[in-house]
Amino acid sequence: MRVILAASSHPTAAARISHLKQSNMARSFSFHKSLTKCLQNKNLLPNCYS
């Protein structure tokens, strides 16, 4: 627990963590978008999960 608090109080670590969260969200959002596109176009379905 102490390590987490120290990391969050450290500016660069906190920035790195928030950046990781943002990139994760962006990645999952683009994945969700492509998945939606795949579901709308059933012909593409085999290519969706590559």
KOLGU-4560 file (N, C-alpha, C; in nm, 3 decimals, padded with zeros to 5 digits):
<recs>
<n_xx: 00.083 n_yy: -00.120 n_zz: 00.000 ca_xx: 00.000 ca_yy: 00.000 ca_zz: 00.000 c_xx: 00.087 c_yy: 00.125 c_zz: 00.000 mol: A seq: 1 type: MET>
<n_xx: 00.193 n_yy: 00.121 n_zz: 00.077 ca_xx: 00.281 ca_yy: 00.237 ca_zz: 00.086 c_xx: 00.345 c_yy: 00.266 c_zz: -00.050 mol: A seq: 2 type: ARG>
<n_xx: 00.378 n_yy: 00.160 n_zz: -00.123 ca_xx: 00.442 ca_yy: 00.176 ca_zz: -00.253 c_xx: 00.348 c_yy: 00.248 c_zz: -00.350 mol: A seq: 3 type: VAL>
<n_xx: 00.221 n_yy: 00.209 n_zz: -00.347 ca_xx: 00.123 ca_yy: 00.272 ca_zz: -00.435 c_xx: 00.108 c_yy: 00.420 c_zz: -00.404 mol: A seq: 4 type: ILE>
<n_xx: 00.103 n_yy: 00.453 n_zz: -00.274 ca_xx: 00.091 ca_yy: 00.592 ca_zz: -00.234 c_xx: 00.213 c_yy: 00.672 c_zz: -00.278 mol: A seq: 5 type: LEU>
<n_xx: 00.330 n_yy: 00.614 n_zz: -00.263 ca_xx: 00.452 ca_yy: 00.683 ca_zz: -00.304 c_xx: 00.453 c_yy: 00.705 c_zz: -00.455 mol: A seq: 6 type: ALA>
<n_xx: 00.408 n_yy: 00.605 n_zz: -00.530 ca_xx: 00.405 ca_yy: 00.616 ca_zz: -00.675 c_xx: 00.305 c_yy: 00.722 c_zz: -00.720 mol: A seq: 7 type: ALA>
<n_xx: 00.191 n_yy: 00.728 n_zz: -00.652 ca_xx: 00.088 ca_yy: 00.824 ca_zz: -00.693 c_xx: 00.128 c_yy: 00.966 c_zz: -00.655 mol: A seq: 8 type: SER>
<n_xx: 00.206 n_yy: 00.981 n_zz: -00.547 ca_xx: 00.249 ca_yy: 01.114 ca_zz: -00.507 c_xx: 00.366 c_yy: 01.162 c_zz: -00.593 mol: A seq: 9 type: SER>
<n_xx: 00.438 n_yy: 01.068 n_zz: -00.654 ca_xx: 00.548 ca_yy: 01.103 ca_zz: -00.743 c_xx: 00.490 c_yy: 01.152 c_zz: -00.875 mol: A seq: 10 type: HIS>
<n_xx: 00.524 n_yy: 01.273 n_zz: -00.921 ca_xx: 00.458 ca_yy: 01.333 ca_zz: -01.037 c_xx: 00.473 c_yy: 01.253 c_zz: -01.165 mol: A seq: 11 type: PRO>
<n_xx: 00.594 n_yy: 01.204 n_zz: -01.195 ca_xx: 00.613 ca_yy: 01.134 ca_zz: -01.322 c_xx: 00.543 c_yy: 00.999 c_zz: -01.321 mol: A seq: 12 type: THR>
<n_xx: 00.543 n_yy: 00.933 n_zz: -01.206 ca_xx: 00.475 ca_yy: 00.804 ca_zz: -01.196 c_xx: 00.325 c_yy: 00.822 c_zz: -01.214 mol: A seq: 13 type: ALA>
<n_xx: 00.271 n_yy: 00.925 n_zz: -01.150 ca_xx: 00.128 ca_yy: 00.952 ca_zz: -01.162 c_xx: 00.092 c_yy: 00.984 c_zz: -01.307 mol: A seq: 14 type: ALA>
<n_xx: 00.178 n_yy: 01.063 n_zz: -01.372 ca_xx: 00.153 ca_yy: 01.098 ca_zz: -01.512 c_xx: 00.159 c_yy: 00.974 c_zz: -01.599 mol: A seq: 15 type: ALA>
<n_xx: 00.255 n_yy: 00.886 n_zz: -01.569 ca_xx: 00.270 ca_yy: 00.763 ca_zz: -01.646 c_xx: 00.147 c_yy: 00.674 c_zz: -01.629 mol: A seq: 16 type: ARG>
<n_xx: 00.096 n_yy: 00.667 n_zz: -01.505 ca_xx: -00.021 ca_yy: 00.584 ca_zz: -01.477 c_xx: -00.143 c_yy: 00.639 c_zz: -01.551 mol: A seq: 17 type: ILE>
<n_xx: -00.163 n_yy: 00.771 n_zz: -01.545 ca_xx: -00.279 ca_yy: 00.830 ca_zz: -01.613 c_xx: -00.266 c_yy: 00.814 c_zz: -01.764 mol: A seq: 18 type: SER>
<n_xx: -00.143 n_yy: 00.824 n_zz: -01.815 ca_xx: -00.121 ca_yy: 00.805 ca_zz: -01.958 c_xx: -00.154 c_yy: 00.661 c_zz: -01.998 mol: A seq: 19 type: HIS>
<n_xx: -00.115 n_yy: 00.567 n_zz: -01.915 ca_xx: -00.145 ca_yy: 00.427 ca_zz: -01.942 c_xx: -00.296 c_yy: 00.405 c_zz: -01.944 mol: A seq: 20 type: LEU>
<n_xx: -00.366 n_yy: 00.465 n_zz: -01.849 ca_xx: -00.511 ca_yy: 00.451 ca_zz: -01.845 c_xx: -00.574 c_yy: 00.509 c_zz: -01.971 mol: A seq: 21 type: LYS>
<n_xx: -00.526 n_yy: 00.626 n_zz: -02.013 ca_xx: -00.582 ca_yy: 00.690 ca_zz: -02.132 c_xx: -00.557 c_yy: 00.606 c_zz: -02.256 mol: A seq: 22 type: GLN>
<n_xx: -00.435 n_yy: 00.553 n_zz: -02.272 ca_xx: -00.405 ca_yy: 00.474 ca_zz: -02.391 c_xx: -00.484 c_yy: 00.343 c_zz: -02.389 mol: A seq: 23 type: SER>
<n_xx: -00.504 n_yy: 00.286 n_zz: -02.270 ca_xx: -00.587 ca_yy: 00.167 ca_zz: -02.259 c_xx: -00.730 c_yy: 00.195 c_zz: -02.303 mol: A seq: 24 type: ASN>
<n_xx: -00.783 n_yy: 00.309 n_zz: -02.259 ca_xx: -00.919 ca_yy: 00.346 ca_zz: -02.296 c_xx: -00.929 c_yy: 00.369 c_zz: -02.446 mol: A seq: 25 type: MET>
<n_xx: -00.829 n_yy: 00.435 n_zz: -02.502 ca_xx: -00.830 ca_yy: 00.462 ca_zz: -02.646 c_xx: -00.823 c_yy: 00.332 c_zz: -02.724 mol: A seq: 26 type: ALA>
<n_xx: -00.739 n_yy: 00.239 n_zz: -02.676 ca_xx: -00.724 ca_yy: 00.111 ca_zz: -02.745 c_xx: -00.855 c_yy: 00.032 c_zz: -02.740 mol: A seq: 27 type: ARG>
<n_xx: -00.918 n_yy: 00.027 n_zz: -02.623 ca_xx: -01.043 ca_yy: -00.048 ca_zz: -02.611 c_xx: -01.154 c_yy: 00.020 c_zz: -02.689 mol: A seq: 28 type: SER>
<n_xx: -01.149 n_yy: 00.154 n_zz: -02.699 ca_xx: -01.251 ca_yy: 00.225 ca_zz: -02.775 c_xx: -01.237 c_yy: 00.195 c_zz: -02.924 mol: A seq: 29 type: PHE>
<n_xx: -01.115 n_yy: 00.197 n_zz: -02.977 ca_xx: -01.096 ca_yy: 00.167 ca_zz: -03.119 c_xx: -01.130 c_yy: 00.021 c_zz: -03.147 mol: A seq: 30 type: SER>
<n_xx: -01.099 n_yy: -00.067 n_zz: -03.052 ca_xx: -01.136 ca_yy: -00.208 ca_zz: -03.067 c_xx: -01.287 c_yy: -00.222 c_zz: -03.071 mol: A seq: 31 type: PHE>
<n_xx: -01.355 n_yy: -00.150 n_zz: -02.984 ca_xx: -01.502 ca_yy: -00.154 ca_zz: -02.980 c_xx: -01.560 c_yy: -00.101 c_zz: -03.110 mol: A seq: 32 type: HIS>
<n_xx: -01.499 n_yy: 00.005 n_zz: -03.163 ca_xx: -01.546 ca_yy: 00.063 ca_zz: -03.289 c_xx: -01.530 c_yy: -00.036 c_zz: -03.404 mol: A seq: 33 type: LYS>
<n_xx: -01.416 n_yy: -00.101 n_zz: -03.413 ca_xx: -01.395 ca_yy: -00.197 ca_zz: -03.522 c_xx: -01.485 c_yy: -00.318 c_zz: -03.505 mol: A seq: 34 type: SER>
<n_xx: -01.508 n_yy: -00.357 n_zz: -03.379 ca_xx: -01.596 ca_yy: -00.470 ca_zz: -03.354 c_xx: -01.739 c_yy: -00.436 c_zz: -03.397 mol: A seq: 35 type: LEU>
<n_xx: -01.782 n_yy: -00.314 n_zz: -03.368 ca_xx: -01.915 ca_yy: -00.270 ca_zz: -03.409 c_xx: -01.927 c_yy: -00.270 c_zz: -03.560 mol: A seq: 36 type: THR>
<n_xx: -01.822 n_yy: -00.222 n_zz: -03.627 ca_xx: -01.821 ca_yy: -00.222 ca_zz: -03.773 c_xx: -01.832 c_yy: -00.364 c_zz: -03.826 mol: A seq: 37 type: LYS>
<n_xx: -01.762 n_yy: -00.455 n_zz: -03.762 ca_xx: -01.766 ca_yy: -00.596 ca_zz: -03.802 c_xx: -01.905 c_yy: -00.654 c_zz: -03.785 mol: A seq: 38 type: CYS>
<n_xx: -01.968 n_yy: -00.621 n_zz: -03.673 ca_xx: -02.100 ca_yy: -00.676 ca_zz: -03.646 c_xx: -02.204 c_yy: -00.621 c_zz: -03.744 mol: A seq: 39 type: LEU>
<n_xx: -02.182 n_yy: -00.496 n_zz: -03.787 ca_xx: -02.276 ca_yy: -00.437 ca_zz: -03.882 c_xx: -02.259 c_yy: -00.502 c_zz: -04.020 mol: A seq: 40 type: GLN>
<n_xx: -02.135 n_yy: -00.539 n_zz: -04.053 ca_xx: -02.108 ca_yy: -00.599 ca_zz: -04.182 c_xx: -02.068 c_yy: -00.744 c_zz: -04.160 mol: A seq: 41 type: ASN>
<n_xx: -02.163 n_yy: -00.833 n_zz: -04.169 ca_xx: -02.141 ca_yy: -00.974 ca_zz: -04.133 c_xx: -02.037 c_yy: -01.041 c_zz: -04.224 mol: A seq: 42 type: LYS>
<n_xx: -02.017 n_yy: -00.987 n_zz: -04.343 ca_xx: -01.919 ca_yy: -01.046 ca_zz: -04.434 c_xx: -01.777 c_yy: -01.033 c_zz: -04.379 mol: A seq: 43 type: ASN>
<n_xx: -01.755 n_yy: -00.932 n_zz: -04.297 ca_xx: -01.621 ca_yy: -00.908 ca_zz: -04.243 c_xx: -01.592 c_yy: -00.991 c_zz: -04.119 mol: A seq: 44 type: LEU>
<n_xx: -01.695 n_yy: -01.059 n_zz: -04.069 ca_xx: -01.684 ca_yy: -01.125 ca_zz: -03.940 c_xx: -01.560 c_yy: -01.213 c_zz: -03.924 mol: A seq: 45 type: LEU>
<n_xx: -01.520 n_yy: -01.294 n_zz: -04.024 ca_xx: -01.399 ca_yy: -01.375 ca_zz: -04.005 c_xx: -01.274 c_yy: -01.290 c_zz: -03.983 mol: A seq: 46 type: PRO>
<n_xx: -01.273 n_yy: -01.167 n_zz: -04.034 ca_xx: -01.156 ca_yy: -01.081 ca_zz: -04.020 c_xx: -01.155 c_yy: -01.004 c_zz: -03.889 mol: A seq: 47 type: ASN>
<n_xx: -01.265 n_yy: -01.008 n_zz: -03.818 ca_xx: -01.279 ca_yy: -00.924 ca_zz: -03.700 c_xx: -01.184 c_yy: -00.963 c_zz: -03.588 mol: A seq: 48 type: CYS>
<n_xx: -01.161 n_yy: -01.090 n_zz: -03.573 ca_xx: -01.088 ca_yy: -01.136 ca_zz: -03.454 c_xx: -00.944 c_yy: -01.169 c_zz: -03.484 mol: A seq: 49 type: TYR>
<n_xx: -00.892 n_yy: -01.119 n_zz: -03.596 ca_xx: -00.752 ca_yy: -01.144 ca_zz: -03.629 c_xx: -00.661 c_yy: -01.058 c_zz: -03.545 mol: A seq: 50 type: SER>
</recs>
